[in-house]
Amino acid sequence: MALLGIEWPNIVELLELSDVSLLWHPSLSNMSPGEYQRLVQSLLDDETGLDFLCLEGAVIRGPGGTGQYDTHLGRPKKDLISGLAQRAQYVLAVGTCASYGGIGADGEVEATGLQFHKAAKGGFLGPEFRSKSGLPVINLPGCPCHPEALAGVIAALSSGWRPPLSPNQTPLQWYGLLVHQGCIRNEYHEYRVEENDFGQRGCLFFHMGCRGPLTHGPCNKLLWNGRSSKTSVGVPCFGCTQPEFPQPHPFFHTRNIAGVPLELPEGVDRAHYLAYKGMAAAAAPERLMKRKTRV
Ligand code: SF4
């Protein structure tokens, strides 16, 4: 589904530029059931080459590890995924559920990610899994995955460039930045000019639960539809690219102790942060306090 959102290059251009043939896609392919079965079998038998296996959605193992909650072609889909992953040059986990298990990771369906279960390495394929190229699963988290990150990784790997990966196996080119870096509200954050409602101009970290300073992802670097992002329009980032997503506590609320956020920006020392933010709030310029965009 993330692939359908690619704008530039569009899907056809991306595949042509990358010299990739689309073998099957749930929305774009028009095969008869028989043709589809034969294609899958020839991939499993290694008669047809498989460069990219892109999985969107978690691997469902329930009930009791049988995978019968999610079947495909008359068998548990997890068995098909396992077989195809052994054949593929590259395995891409597209979205947070495929990467880390997502919303069903601790539930009855026994969902898990391809090579992670939440933040723990392992997942469905196990920590030692390597695709034919020698690379582990490449995680492209997000709910949904940003289409340009997916397009960029396919183009990069097709051209022979292997993007460096983070410890969470996300390509640093797209996931090396925090969502906070590049947010247009940074100056408000700096001076602790806070909002209590959606759609306003100030920072959303202190009351509204914004997780931008704790979330690695391309939002605010690669705008959605080339135009916008959540924080640009006054909606807090809720951390959808992080392994622990979705967190068990409410999204649009900052948990705090005596008005101080429980979770501070990544790597920040609490004592220093408190001292700095108190002084910064006192120094906030009038134009920010009045939410003026121009001096
Ligand atoms: S709204 Fe969120 S991402 Fe933007 S500056 Fe504030 S904390 Fe950072």
Residues whose N, C-alpha, C, O or C-beta is under 5 A from the ligand:
A	BS01	SF4	V179 H180 C183 R185 N186 H189 G202 C203 L204 F205 C210 G212 P213 T231
